[in-house]
Every structure is written in structure tokens, then in C-alpha cells.
Amino acid sequence: MKKHFNIIIAGAGGIAEAAGLILAEWSEVTPTLFIGNRTLDKAQSVVQWIKEGTTKSCKIEAFHLSENEITAEMKSILNQADIILDCLPGSQAPRIAKLAKEYHLHYANLTEYVAETDEIIALAKEANTGFILQTGIAPGYIDVLANALFQQFCIDFKVNKVDKLEFKVGALTKNAVAPHYYGFTWSPVGVATEYLKNAITIRNFKKTEVAALSERTSIIINGITYEADLTSGGAADLPDALAGKVRKLDYKTLRFPGHYDWIQNQLDSIENAENPIQELQQIMQDKIPLIEKDQIILYAAVEGKDHNGILRRREIAKCILPLKVGKHQLRAIQTTTATPLVQSAQLLLENNLKGVILQSQIETESFLNGNFIIPVYGKIE
């Protein structure tokens, strides 16, 4: 940040921690931070953790973010603030977005949940502040990267349509063991949802809804074989923005070989469950461990014929590892999720944007080479 701002971070989990520390440590002008959570002691713990981790002087306060009312303390903070960064579960996003609109604040969130995103789009259409939605890693950074690849391909090869635009992300452990070949590197909430809710894609130039986990493929990235399959939410608004321009577009989640077979076996065992998302989530939490050491694998590619009819393909692949920020070591999932959120906050605050800004509408070059993004993702040429 190049000016001082008052920033509310809603939530007290790992991404809220990371966003707060990154803002304190990497901002040119350190902001004032308000950490709000329904459990006050968790918010206080995050405040203490950030203070212990930053090498800079930063004013940080914790407050009780009530689920049932707007308290006098909340009103005071909302009236002081410039933006809310929503790090709460996706189900809470419309509620927090309403607060942002009521108090004339900018707003940015992380959720891949489609219904909640649609609700906020309707809510914020004519807001006098800006709302950047789905701005983590996937959806988020990967969508801006894919859109940048598409745009540059069309410019360089003098075309306006391509055959394929594919983008994939995996939040993975360094090692994987049978039978599930997986470890949770972040909150288990939402994993089962993205495995079971339909994915939005483009097929034959048309926006198309496709069942999750219905198009498994293998891919070799930097010499390592992964499996990829359709999951919900990761495509953000690109299927709307690029329909008619891309023959086939989809977002897939990367996993180690064997994981999706294990998931299918679990789904077969709960075929008649009343709430399969809840059942699958419980099975995964019971059988899959949380693992601290992680890595983020991401891949994006565009393929099509140039103006001379020659088939061409462009690819970007990255492996992102844990990173020290200030005095704390952050997991890869924390930095890769928090930095697009913080970069979005800077975009909103320094440009005073209004209304809803979706991933396809973000100016790709400045975002991908933003001062919060580059230390984590590297520079895009």
C-alpha cells in the first residue's frame, strides 16, 4: 500500500493470519488492521501472532464480529474502515458483503462458492464501492493468469479464437501415502463441496455445466505425473467472459495418482446419503491427516492455430513452496491465497473502483506483476 488505510480482516484462520502479516510486512505505508472473528480470543491470538511476526510498527486490534447483531464496537470499526477482506467460510460471504455495502466499504473475498458469489453480484451491482470476488488462488490468481495467456496468444498470433484454455491448481503435500494419496494442507471445509458440485466450463464455444470429477486426465508437470479432474468454482467468470472465443475451457484440480480413485470409492459407499457433501467431508476428515509442509502446483496453457494455420501451445507451470514473511514461515497455501486477496485490496483502494469486479475484468499485467504478487508467484514476462 502506498497510502495509509484502515483494513478489516474478517476471520481468524490461516489465510487471515497470512493476509494480516503480509499487509504489515510488505506495505510501503503500513495500514491499521482490525481482525474480527465470532470468537474473540481467536482474533486476539491472530493479532498477537502478527505483532510477533512483523518487523515493522503496525497498529492492530481484535474485535468480536458478531453473527447475530451489529454491536457498537462493530459500528465504530466499520465507520473507520476502508475495506473488508473476507477470509470467512464461503457461506458467510453474502452477510459480510452486505456489511460492506451498508457502510460504504470496499470488499474482497476468497470463496469458490457459486451461489453465494451470484448473490453478492446482485447485491453489489450499483454499489459506490468496489467488490472483487473469488480472489484467492483458484478461483483467483489462476484465472487472471489464464486470461493473460489467452489475451497475449491472440495478440501475438493475430487470432481472436483458440481451441483450448486449461488451468489447474493443486494444494499438495510433498509426499503422499496410500490409500488416499492426499493430506490436508488447509481447511477441509469446501473440499467435498468442490468435488460434488458441478463445474462450469466451455464446450464447443458455449458455457456448459459438467459434473465434477467426470473428466479425469493425467498430466506431467516438471517431470512429475499428476491427475487432474473437474471441480467446481475454480473457473470463476471465465466461462461467461470467453464463451464464443474458446472452443474448450476448464479448471481442474491437481492430485497425486490414486487420490481420485479413493474418492470415487468413498462416493460409491455413500451413494444414497441424504447429504453426500457432509458425509464425504466427514470421511475425509476422519481418514486424511493435516500436514504442515506443503507445496502449490499450478499450470495454465492455451492452444490454438495461428493466423497461418500452425498449431501452437503456450504454457506456464509453477511450484510454490513455503516462504518466510517477517519472522514467520508461512505455508505455500497461505501465501498463494493471501497475496491475490491483498493485491485486490490494493487495486480497490488505490483506484477507488466501484461495483463488482470479476476475475476476467482485472487488468492482467499490473495484477500479475503487482508488488504483493511477485514475491510469491514471481514476475510474468
Contacts in CASP RR format, 6 or more apart in sequence:
PFRMAT RR
TARGET T0000
AUTHOR 0000-0000-0000
METHOD contacts of the structure
MODEL  1
MKKHFNIIIAGAGGIAEAAGLILAEWSEVTPTLFIGNRTLDKAQSVVQWI
KEGTTKSCKIEAFHLSENEITAEMKSILNQADIILDCLPGSQAPRIAKLA
KEYHLHYANLTEYVAETDEIIALAKEANTGFILQTGIAPGYIDVLANALF
QQFCIDFKVNKVDKLEFKVGALTKNAVAPHYYGFTWSPVGVATEYLKNAI
TIRNFKKTEVAALSERTSIIINGITYEADLTSGGAADLPDALAGKVRKLD
YKTLRFPGHYDWIQNQLDSIENAENPIQELQQIMQDKIPLIEKDQIILYA
AVEGKDHNGILRRREIAKCILPLKVGKHQLRAIQTTTATPLVQSAQLLLE
NNLKGVILQSQIETESFLNGNFIIPVYGKIE
1 23 0 8 1.000
1 27 0 8 1.000
1 28 0 8 1.000
1 29 0 8 1.000
1 30 0 8 1.000
1 31 0 8 1.000
1 346 0 8 1.000
1 349 0 8 1.000
1 350 0 8 1.000
2 28 0 8 1.000
2 29 0 8 1.000
2 350 0 8 1.000
3 29 0 8 1.000
3 349 0 8 1.000
3 350 0 8 1.000
4 29 0 8 1.000
4 30 0 8 1.000
4 31 0 8 1.000
4 32 0 8 1.000
5 31 0 8 1.000
5 32 0 8 1.000
5 82 0 8 1.000
5 83 0 8 1.000
5 349 0 8 1.000
6 31 0 8 1.000
6 32 0 8 1.000
6 34 0 8 1.000
6 80 0 8 1.000
6 81 0 8 1.000
6 82 0 8 1.000
7 23 0 8 1.000
7 31 0 8 1.000
7 32 0 8 1.000
7 33 0 8 1.000
7 34 0 8 1.000
7 81 0 8 1.000
7 82 0 8 1.000
7 83 0 8 1.000
7 85 0 8 1.000
7 345 0 8 1.000
8 34 0 8 1.000
8 36 0 8 1.000
8 77 0 8 1.000
8 78 0 8 1.000
8 81 0 8 1.000
8 83 0 8 1.000
8 84 0 8 1.000
8 85 0 8 1.000
8 105 0 8 1.000
9 16 0 8 1.000
9 19 0 8 1.000
9 20 0 8 1.000
9 33 0 8 1.000
9 34 0 8 1.000
9 35 0 8 1.000
9 36 0 8 1.000
9 84 0 8 1.000
9 85 0 8 1.000
9 87 0 8 1.000
10 16 0 8 1.000
10 36 0 8 1.000
10 37 0 8 1.000
10 65 0 8 1.000
10 84 0 8 1.000
10 85 0 8 1.000
10 86 0 8 1.000
10 87 0 8 1.000
10 88 0 8 1.000
10 92 0 8 1.000
10 96 0 8 1.000
11 35 0 8 1.000
11 36 0 8 1.000
11 37 0 8 1.000
11 43 0 8 1.000
11 46 0 8 1.000
11 65 0 8 1.000
11 86 0 8 1.000
11 87 0 8 1.000
11 88 0 8 1.000
12 35 0 8 1.000
12 36 0 8 1.000
12 37 0 8 1.000
12 39 0 8 1.000
12 42 0 8 1.000
12 43 0 8 1.000
12 45 0 8 1.000
12 46 0 8 1.000
13 42 0 8 1.000
13 46 0 8 1.000
13 87 0 8 1.000
13 187 0 8 1.000
14 87 0 8 1.000
14 186 0 8 1.000
14 334 0 8 1.000
15 87 0 8 1.000
15 110 0 8 1.000
15 186 0 8 1.000
15 334 0 8 1.000
15 337 0 8 1.000
15 338 0 8 1.000
15 341 0 8 1.000
16 35 0 8 1.000
16 37 0 8 1.000
16 46 0 8 1.000
16 85 0 8 1.000
16 87 0 8 1.000
17 46 0 8 1.000
17 49 0 8 1.000
17 50 0 8 1.000
17 334 0 8 1.000
18 325 0 8 1.000
18 330 0 8 1.000
18 334 0 8 1.000
18 335 0 8 1.000
18 337 0 8 1.000
18 338 0 8 1.000
19 85 0 8 1.000
19 87 0 8 1.000
19 338 0 8 1.000
19 341 0 8 1.000
19 342 0 8 1.000
20 33 0 8 1.000
20 35 0 8 1.000
20 46 0 8 1.000
20 50 0 8 1.000
20 60 0 8 1.000
20 338 0 8 1.000
21 49 0 8 1.000
21 50 0 8 1.000
21 53 0 8 1.000
21 54 0 8 1.000
21 325 0 8 1.000
21 326 0 8 1.000
21 328 0 8 1.000
21 330 0 8 1.000
22 325 0 8 1.000
22 335 0 8 1.000
22 338 0 8 1.000
22 339 0 8 1.000
22 342 0 8 1.000
22 372 0 8 1.000
23 30 0 8 1.000
23 31 0 8 1.000
23 33 0 8 1.000
23 342 0 8 1.000
23 345 0 8 1.000
24 30 0 8 1.000
24 31 0 8 1.000
24 33 0 8 1.000
24 50 0 8 1.000
24 54 0 8 1.000
24 56 0 8 1.000
24 58 0 8 1.000
24 60 0 8 1.000
25 53 0 8 1.000
25 54 0 8 1.000
25 55 0 8 1.000
25 56 0 8 1.000
25 325 0 8 1.000
25 326 0 8 1.000
26 325 0 8 1.000
26 371 0 8 1.000
26 372 0 8 1.000
26 375 0 8 1.000
28 371 0 8 1.000
30 56 0 8 1.000
30 57 0 8 1.000
30 58 0 8 1.000
30 59 0 8 1.000
31 58 0 8 1.000
32 58 0 8 1.000
32 59 0 8 1.000
32 60 0 8 1.000
32 61 0 8 1.000
33 47 0 8 1.000
33 50 0 8 1.000
33 58 0 8 1.000
33 59 0 8 1.000
33 60 0 8 1.000
33 61 0 8 1.000
34 60 0 8 1.000
34 61 0 8 1.000
34 62 0 8 1.000
34 63 0 8 1.000
34 77 0 8 1.000
34 80 0 8 1.000
34 81 0 8 1.000
35 43 0 8 1.000
35 46 0 8 1.000
35 47 0 8 1.000
35 50 0 8 1.000
35 60 0 8 1.000
35 61 0 8 1.000
35 62 0 8 1.000
35 63 0 8 1.000
36 43 0 8 1.000
36 62 0 8 1.000
36 63 0 8 1.000
36 64 0 8 1.000
36 65 0 8 1.000
37 43 0 8 1.000
37 46 0 8 1.000
37 62 0 8 1.000
37 64 0 8 1.000
37 65 0 8 1.000
38 64 0 8 1.000
38 65 0 8 1.000
38 66 0 8 1.000
38 67 0 8 1.000
40 62 0 8 1.000
40 63 0 8 1.000
40 64 0 8 1.000
43 62 0 8 1.000
43 63 0 8 1.000
43 64 0 8 1.000
43 65 0 8 1.000
44 62 0 8 1.000
46 62 0 8 1.000
47 60 0 8 1.000
47 61 0 8 1.000
47 62 0 8 1.000
49 328 0 8 1.000
50 58 0 8 1.000
50 60 0 8 1.000
51 58 0 8 1.000
51 60 0 8 1.000
52 327 0 8 1.000
52 328 0 8 1.000
53 326 0 8 1.000
53 327 0 8 1.000
53 328 0 8 1.000
54 326 0 8 1.000
54 327 0 8 1.000
55 326 0 8 1.000
55 327 0 8 1.000
61 77 0 8 1.000
63 73 0 8 1.000
63 74 0 8 1.000
63 77 0 8 1.000
64 71 0 8 1.000
64 73 0 8 1.000
64 74 0 8 1.000
65 74 0 8 1.000
66 74 0 8 1.000
67 95 0 8 1.000
70 78 0 8 1.000
70 99 0 8 1.000
78 99 0 8 1.000
78 102 0 8 1.000
78 103 0 8 1.000
78 105 0 8 1.000
79 103 0 8 1.000
81 103 0 8 1.000
81 105 0 8 1.000
82 105 0 8 1.000
82 106 0 8 1.000
82 349 0 8 1.000
83 100 0 8 1.000
83 105 0 8 1.000
83 106 0 8 1.000
83 107 0 8 1.000
83 108 0 8 1.000
83 345 0 8 1.000
83 348 0 8 1.000
83 349 0 8 1.000
84 96 0 8 1.000
84 99 0 8 1.000
84 100 0 8 1.000
84 105 0 8 1.000
84 106 0 8 1.000
84 107 0 8 1.000
84 108 0 8 1.000
85 108 0 8 1.000
85 109 0 8 1.000
85 341 0 8 1.000
85 342 0 8 1.000
85 345 0 8 1.000
86 92 0 8 1.000
86 93 0 8 1.000
86 96 0 8 1.000
86 97 0 8 1.000
86 107 0 8 1.000
86 108 0 8 1.000
86 109 0 8 1.000
86 110 0 8 1.000
86 111 0 8 1.000
87 110 0 8 1.000
87 341 0 8 1.000
88 96 0 8 1.000
89 111 0 8 1.000
89 189 0 8 1.000
89 190 0 8 1.000
90 109 0 8 1.000
90 110 0 8 1.000
90 111 0 8 1.000
90 113 0 8 1.000
90 116 0 8 1.000
91 113 0 8 1.000
91 116 0 8 1.000
93 109 0 8 1.000
93 111 0 8 1.000
93 113 0 8 1.000
93 116 0 8 1.000
93 117 0 8 1.000
93 119 0 8 1.000
93 120 0 8 1.000
94 116 0 8 1.000
94 119 0 8 1.000
94 120 0 8 1.000
94 123 0 8 1.000
96 107 0 8 1.000
96 109 0 8 1.000
97 107 0 8 1.000
97 109 0 8 1.000
97 120 0 8 1.000
97 123 0 8 1.000
97 124 0 8 1.000
97 131 0 8 1.000
98 123 0 8 1.000
99 105 0 8 1.000
100 106 0 8 1.000
100 107 0 8 1.000
100 129 0 8 1.000
100 131 0 8 1.000
101 107 0 8 1.000
101 123 0 8 1.000
101 124 0 8 1.000
101 127 0 8 1.000
101 129 0 8 1.000
104 128 0 8 1.000
104 129 0 8 1.000
105 129 0 8 1.000
106 129 0 8 1.000
106 130 0 8 1.000
106 131 0 8 1.000
106 345 0 8 1.000
106 348 0 8 1.000
106 349 0 8 1.000
106 353 0 8 1.000
107 124 0 8 1.000
107 129 0 8 1.000
107 130 0 8 1.000
107 131 0 8 1.000
107 132 0 8 1.000
108 131 0 8 1.000
108 132 0 8 1.000
108 133 0 8 1.000
108 135 0 8 1.000
108 341 0 8 1.000
108 344 0 8 1.000
108 345 0 8 1.000
108 348 0 8 1.000
109 120 0 8 1.000
109 132 0 8 1.000
109 133 0 8 1.000
109 134 0 8 1.000
109 135 0 8 1.000
109 341 0 8 1.000
110 134 0 8 1.000
110 135 0 8 1.000
110 136 0 8 1.000
110 337 0 8 1.000
110 341 0 8 1.000
111 117 0 8 1.000
111 133 0 8 1.000
111 134 0 8 1.000
112 134 0 8 1.000
112 138 0 8 1.000
112 139 0 8 1.000
112 190 0 8 1.000
112 194 0 8 1.000
112 232 0 8 1.000
112 233 0 8 1.000
112 234 0 8 1.000
113 193 0 8 1.000
113 233 0 8 1.000
114 197 0 8 1.000
114 200 0 8 1.000
114 232 0 8 1.000
114 233 0 8 1.000
117 133 0 8 1.000
117 134 0 8 1.000
120 131 0 8 1.000
120 133 0 8 1.000
120 356 0 8 1.000
121 133 0 8 1.000
121 356 0 8 1.000
121 358 0 8 1.000
124 130 0 8 1.000
124 131 0 8 1.000
124 355 0 8 1.000
124 356 0 8 1.000
125 355 0 8 1.000
125 356 0 8 1.000
126 355 0 8 1.000
127 354 0 8 1.000
127 355 0 8 1.000
127 356 0 8 1.000
128 354 0 8 1.000
128 355 0 8 1.000
129 348 0 8 1.000
129 354 0 8 1.000
129 355 0 8 1.000
130 348 0 8 1.000
130 353 0 8 1.000
130 354 0 8 1.000
130 355 0 8 1.000
130 356 0 8 1.000
130 357 0 8 1.000
131 355 0 8 1.000
131 356 0 8 1.000
131 357 0 8 1.000
132 344 0 8 1.000
132 347 0 8 1.000
132 348 0 8 1.000
132 353 0 8 1.000
132 357 0 8 1.000
132 358 0 8 1.000
132 362 0 8 1.000
133 356 0 8 1.000
133 357 0 8 1.000
133 358 0 8 1.000
133 359 0 8 1.000
134 140 0 8 1.000
134 143 0 8 1.000
134 233 0 8 1.000
134 234 0 8 1.000
134 236 0 8 1.000
134 237 0 8 1.000
134 358 0 8 1.000
134 359 0 8 1.000
135 141 0 8 1.000
135 340 0 8 1.000
135 341 0 8 1.000
135 343 0 8 1.000
135 344 0 8 1.000
135 359 0 8 1.000
136 336 0 8 1.000
136 337 0 8 1.000
136 338 0 8 1.000
136 340 0 8 1.000
136 341 0 8 1.000
137 169 0 8 1.000
137 171 0 8 1.000
137 296 0 8 1.000
137 298 0 8 1.000
137 333 0 8 1.000
137 336 0 8 1.000
137 337 0 8 1.000
137 340 0 8 1.000
138 167 0 8 1.000
138 169 0 8 1.000
138 170 0 8 1.000
138 234 0 8 1.000
138 251 0 8 1.000
138 253 0 8 1.000
138 298 0 8 1.000
139 233 0 8 1.000
139 234 0 8 1.000
139 235 0 8 1.000
139 236 0 8 1.000
139 251 0 8 1.000
139 359 0 8 1.000
140 234 0 8 1.000
140 236 0 8 1.000
140 340 0 8 1.000
140 359 0 8 1.000
141 298 0 8 1.000
141 336 0 8 1.000
141 339 0 8 1.000
141 340 0 8 1.000
141 368 0 8 1.000
141 373 0 8 1.000
141 377 0 8 1.000
142 167 0 8 1.000
142 168 0 8 1.000
142 169 0 8 1.000
142 234 0 8 1.000
142 251 0 8 1.000
142 298 0 8 1.000
142 300 0 8 1.000
143 167 0 8 1.000
143 234 0 8 1.000
143 235 0 8 1.000
143 236 0 8 1.000
143 237 0 8 1.000
143 238 0 8 1.000
143 251 0 8 1.000
143 359 0 8 1.000
143 360 0 8 1.000
144 340 0 8 1.000
144 359 0 8 1.000
144 362 0 8 1.000
144 364 0 8 1.000
144 367 0 8 1.000
144 368 0 8 1.000
145 167 0 8 1.000
145 298 0 8 1.000
145 300 0 8 1.000
145 316 0 8 1.000
145 364 0 8 1.000
145 368 0 8 1.000
145 380 0 8 1.000
146 165 0 8 1.000
146 166 0 8 1.000
146 167 0 8 1.000
146 238 0 8 1.000
146 300 0 8 1.000
146 302 0 8 1.000
147 238 0 8 1.000
147 241 0 8 1.000
147 242 0 8 1.000
147 359 0 8 1.000
147 360 0 8 1.000
147 362 0 8 1.000
147 364 0 8 1.000
148 364 0 8 1.000
148 365 0 8 1.000
148 368 0 8 1.000
148 380 0 8 1.000
149 165 0 8 1.000
149 300 0 8 1.000
149 301 0 8 1.000
149 302 0 8 1.000
149 314 0 8 1.000
149 316 0 8 1.000
150 162 0 8 1.000
150 165 0 8 1.000
150 242 0 8 1.000
150 245 0 8 1.000
150 246 0 8 1.000
150 302 0 8 1.000
151 364 0 8 1.000
152 314 0 8 1.000
153 159 0 8 1.000
153 162 0 8 1.000
153 302 0 8 1.000
153 304 0 8 1.000
153 312 0 8 1.000
153 314 0 8 1.000
154 160 0 8 1.000
154 162 0 8 1.000
157 304 0 8 1.000
157 306 0 8 1.000
157 307 0 8 1.000
157 312 0 8 1.000
158 306 0 8 1.000
158 307 0 8 1.000
159 304 0 8 1.000
159 305 0 8 1.000
159 306 0 8 1.000
159 307 0 8 1.000
160 245 0 8 1.000
161 205 0 8 1.000
161 244 0 8 1.000
161 245 0 8 1.000
161 246 0 8 1.000
161 247 0 8 1.000
162 245 0 8 1.000
162 246 0 8 1.000
162 247 0 8 1.000
162 302 0 8 1.000
162 303 0 8 1.000
162 304 0 8 1.000
163 246 0 8 1.000
163 247 0 8 1.000
163 248 0 8 1.000
163 303 0 8 1.000
163 304 0 8 1.000
163 305 0 8 1.000
164 246 0 8 1.000
164 247 0 8 1.000
164 248 0 8 1.000
164 249 0 8 1.000
164 301 0 8 1.000
164 302 0 8 1.000
164 303 0 8 1.000
164 304 0 8 1.000
165 202 0 8 1.000
165 238 0 8 1.000
165 242 0 8 1.000
165 246 0 8 1.000
165 248 0 8 1.000
165 249 0 8 1.000
165 301 0 8 1.000
165 302 0 8 1.000
166 248 0 8 1.000
166 249 0 8 1.000
166 250 0 8 1.000
166 252 0 8 1.000
166 299 0 8 1.000
166 300 0 8 1.000
166 301 0 8 1.000
167 235 0 8 1.000
167 251 0 8 1.000
167 252 0 8 1.000
167 298 0 8 1.000
167 299 0 8 1.000
167 300 0 8 1.000
167 301 0 8 1.000
168 219 0 8 1.000
168 228 0 8 1.000
168 251 0 8 1.000
168 252 0 8 1.000
168 253 0 8 1.000
168 254 0 8 1.000
168 297 0 8 1.000
168 298 0 8 1.000
168 299 0 8 1.000
168 300 0 8 1.000
169 251 0 8 1.000
169 253 0 8 1.000
169 254 0 8 1.000
169 296 0 8 1.000
169 297 0 8 1.000
169 298 0 8 1.000
169 299 0 8 1.000
170 226 0 8 1.000
170 253 0 8 1.000
170 254 0 8 1.000
170 255 0 8 1.000
170 296 0 8 1.000
170 297 0 8 1.000
170 298 0 8 1.000
171 185 0 8 1.000
171 186 0 8 1.000
171 294 0 8 1.000
171 296 0 8 1.000
171 332 0 8 1.000
171 333 0 8 1.000
172 182 0 8 1.000
172 183 0 8 1.000
172 185 0 8 1.000
172 254 0 8 1.000
172 255 0 8 1.000
172 256 0 8 1.000
172 294 0 8 1.000
172 295 0 8 1.000
172 296 0 8 1.000
172 297 0 8 1.000
173 182 0 8 1.000
173 183 0 8 1.000
173 185 0 8 1.000
173 291 0 8 1.000
173 293 0 8 1.000
173 294 0 8 1.000
173 295 0 8 1.000
174 293 0 8 1.000
174 294 0 8 1.000
174 295 0 8 1.000
176 182 0 8 1.000
176 183 0 8 1.000
176 256 0 8 1.000
176 259 0 8 1.000
179 262 0 8 1.000
180 259 0 8 1.000
180 262 0 8 1.000
180 284 0 8 1.000
180 287 0 8 1.000
180 288 0 8 1.000
181 255 0 8 1.000
181 256 0 8 1.000
181 257 0 8 1.000
181 258 0 8 1.000
181 259 0 8 1.000
181 262 0 8 1.000
182 255 0 8 1.000
182 256 0 8 1.000
182 259 0 8 1.000
182 262 0 8 1.000
182 288 0 8 1.000
183 288 0 8 1.000
183 289 0 8 1.000
183 290 0 8 1.000
183 291 0 8 1.000
184 191 0 8 1.000
184 284 0 8 1.000
184 285 0 8 1.000
184 288 0 8 1.000
184 289 0 8 1.000
184 290 0 8 1.000
184 291 0 8 1.000
185 290 0 8 1.000
185 291 0 8 1.000
185 292 0 8 1.000
185 294 0 8 1.000
185 331 0 8 1.000
185 332 0 8 1.000
185 333 0 8 1.000
186 331 0 8 1.000
186 333 0 8 1.000
186 337 0 8 1.000
188 281 0 8 1.000
188 284 0 8 1.000
188 285 0 8 1.000
188 288 0 8 1.000
189 281 0 8 1.000
190 281 0 8 1.000
191 281 0 8 1.000
191 284 0 8 1.000
192 277 0 8 1.000
192 278 0 8 1.000
192 280 0 8 1.000
192 281 0 8 1.000
192 284 0 8 1.000
193 232 0 8 1.000
193 277 0 8 1.000
193 281 0 8 1.000
194 212 0 8 1.000
194 231 0 8 1.000
194 232 0 8 1.000
194 233 0 8 1.000
194 234 0 8 1.000
194 253 0 8 1.000
195 212 0 8 1.000
195 213 0 8 1.000
195 231 0 8 1.000
195 263 0 8 1.000
195 280 0 8 1.000
196 212 0 8 1.000
196 232 0 8 1.000
196 267 0 8 1.000
196 276 0 8 1.000
196 277 0 8 1.000
196 280 0 8 1.000
197 212 0 8 1.000
197 232 0 8 1.000
197 233 0 8 1.000
197 277 0 8 1.000
198 209 0 8 1.000
198 210 0 8 1.000
198 211 0 8 1.000
198 212 0 8 1.000
198 232 0 8 1.000
199 209 0 8 1.000
199 210 0 8 1.000
199 211 0 8 1.000
199 212 0 8 1.000
199 230 0 8 1.000
199 231 0 8 1.000
199 232 0 8 1.000
199 233 0 8 1.000
199 234 0 8 1.000
199 235 0 8 1.000
199 250 0 8 1.000
199 251 0 8 1.000
200 207 0 8 1.000
200 208 0 8 1.000
200 209 0 8 1.000
200 210 0 8 1.000
200 232 0 8 1.000
200 233 0 8 1.000
200 235 0 8 1.000
200 239 0 8 1.000
201 207 0 8 1.000
201 208 0 8 1.000
201 209 0 8 1.000
201 210 0 8 1.000
201 230 0 8 1.000
201 235 0 8 1.000
201 239 0 8 1.000
201 248 0 8 1.000
201 249 0 8 1.000
201 250 0 8 1.000
201 251 0 8 1.000
202 208 0 8 1.000
202 239 0 8 1.000
202 242 0 8 1.000
202 243 0 8 1.000
202 244 0 8 1.000
202 246 0 8 1.000
202 247 0 8 1.000
202 248 0 8 1.000
202 249 0 8 1.000
202 250 0 8 1.000
203 210 0 8 1.000
203 248 0 8 1.000
204 247 0 8 1.000
204 248 0 8 1.000
205 243 0 8 1.000
205 244 0 8 1.000
205 245 0 8 1.000
205 246 0 8 1.000
205 247 0 8 1.000
206 243 0 8 1.000
206 244 0 8 1.000
207 239 0 8 1.000
207 240 0 8 1.000
207 243 0 8 1.000
208 239 0 8 1.000
210 230 0 8 1.000
210 250 0 8 1.000
211 230 0 8 1.000
212 229 0 8 1.000
212 230 0 8 1.000
212 231 0 8 1.000
212 232 0 8 1.000
213 229 0 8 1.000
213 230 0 8 1.000
213 231 0 8 1.000
213 260 0 8 1.000
213 263 0 8 1.000
213 264 0 8 1.000
214 229 0 8 1.000
214 230 0 8 1.000
215 229 0 8 1.000
215 230 0 8 1.000
215 250 0 8 1.000
215 252 0 8 1.000
216 227 0 8 1.000
216 228 0 8 1.000
216 229 0 8 1.000
216 260 0 8 1.000
217 227 0 8 1.000
217 228 0 8 1.000
217 229 0 8 1.000
217 252 0 8 1.000
218 225 0 8 1.000
218 226 0 8 1.000
218 227 0 8 1.000
218 228 0 8 1.000
218 257 0 8 1.000
219 225 0 8 1.000
219 226 0 8 1.000
219 227 0 8 1.000
219 228 0 8 1.000
219 254 0 8 1.000
219 299 0 8 1.000
220 226 0 8 1.000
221 254 0 8 1.000
221 297 0 8 1.000
221 299 0 8 1.000
221 317 0 8 1.000
221 319 0 8 1.000
222 317 0 8 1.000
222 319 0 8 1.000
225 257 0 8 1.000
226 254 0 8 1.000
226 255 0 8 1.000
226 256 0 8 1.000
226 257 0 8 1.000
226 297 0 8 1.000
227 254 0 8 1.000
227 255 0 8 1.000
227 256 0 8 1.000
227 257 0 8 1.000
227 258 0 8 1.000
227 259 0 8 1.000
227 260 0 8 1.000
228 252 0 8 1.000
228 253 0 8 1.000
228 254 0 8 1.000
228 255 0 8 1.000
229 252 0 8 1.000
229 253 0 8 1.000
229 255 0 8 1.000
229 260 0 8 1.000
230 250 0 8 1.000
230 251 0 8 1.000
230 252 0 8 1.000
231 251 0 8 1.000
231 252 0 8 1.000
231 253 0 8 1.000
233 251 0 8 1.000
234 251 0 8 1.000
235 249 0 8 1.000
235 250 0 8 1.000
235 251 0 8 1.000
236 358 0 8 1.000
236 359 0 8 1.000
236 360 0 8 1.000
237 358 0 8 1.000
237 359 0 8 1.000
237 360 0 8 1.000
237 361 0 8 1.000
238 249 0 8 1.000
238 359 0 8 1.000
238 360 0 8 1.000
239 249 0 8 1.000
240 360 0 8 1.000
241 358 0 8 1.000
241 360 0 8 1.000
241 361 0 8 1.000
242 249 0 8 1.000
242 360 0 8 1.000
254 297 0 8 1.000
254 299 0 8 1.000
263 280 0 8 1.000
266 280 0 8 1.000
266 283 0 8 1.000
266 284 0 8 1.000
267 276 0 8 1.000
267 280 0 8 1.000
270 276 0 8 1.000
270 279 0 8 1.000
270 280 0 8 1.000
270 283 0 8 1.000
273 279 0 8 1.000
292 331 0 8 1.000
293 322 0 8 1.000
293 331 0 8 1.000
294 322 0 8 1.000
294 331 0 8 1.000
294 332 0 8 1.000
294 333 0 8 1.000
295 319 0 8 1.000
295 320 0 8 1.000
295 321 0 8 1.000
295 332 0 8 1.000
296 318 0 8 1.000
296 319 0 8 1.000
296 320 0 8 1.000
296 332 0 8 1.000
296 333 0 8 1.000
296 336 0 8 1.000
297 317 0 8 1.000
297 318 0 8 1.000
297 319 0 8 1.000
298 316 0 8 1.000
298 317 0 8 1.000
298 318 0 8 1.000
298 320 0 8 1.000
299 315 0 8 1.000
299 316 0 8 1.000
299 317 0 8 1.000
299 318 0 8 1.000
300 315 0 8 1.000
300 316 0 8 1.000
301 313 0 8 1.000
301 314 0 8 1.000
301 315 0 8 1.000
301 316 0 8 1.000
302 313 0 8 1.000
302 314 0 8 1.000
303 311 0 8 1.000
303 312 0 8 1.000
303 313 0 8 1.000
303 314 0 8 1.000
304 311 0 8 1.000
304 312 0 8 1.000
304 313 0 8 1.000
305 311 0 8 1.000
305 312 0 8 1.000
306 312 0 8 1.000
316 380 0 8 1.000
318 377 0 8 1.000
318 378 0 8 1.000
320 332 0 8 1.000
320 335 0 8 1.000
320 336 0 8 1.000
320 376 0 8 1.000
320 377 0 8 1.000
321 332 0 8 1.000
322 329 0 8 1.000
322 330 0 8 1.000
322 331 0 8 1.000
322 332 0 8 1.000
322 335 0 8 1.000
323 329 0 8 1.000
323 330 0 8 1.000
323 332 0 8 1.000
323 335 0 8 1.000
323 375 0 8 1.000
323 376 0 8 1.000
324 330 0 8 1.000
325 335 0 8 1.000
330 338 0 8 1.000
335 376 0 8 1.000
336 376 0 8 1.000
336 377 0 8 1.000
339 372 0 8 1.000
339 373 0 8 1.000
339 375 0 8 1.000
339 376 0 8 1.000
339 377 0 8 1.000
340 373 0 8 1.000
342 372 0 8 1.000
343 367 0 8 1.000
343 370 0 8 1.000
343 371 0 8 1.000
343 372 0 8 1.000
343 373 0 8 1.000
344 362 0 8 1.000
346 370 0 8 1.000
346 371 0 8 1.000
346 372 0 8 1.000
347 353 0 8 1.000
347 357 0 8 1.000
347 362 0 8 1.000
347 367 0 8 1.000
348 357 0 8 1.000
365 380 0 8 1.000
367 373 0 8 1.000
368 377 0 8 1.000
368 380 0 8 1.000
369 379 0 8 1.000
369 380 0 8 1.000
END
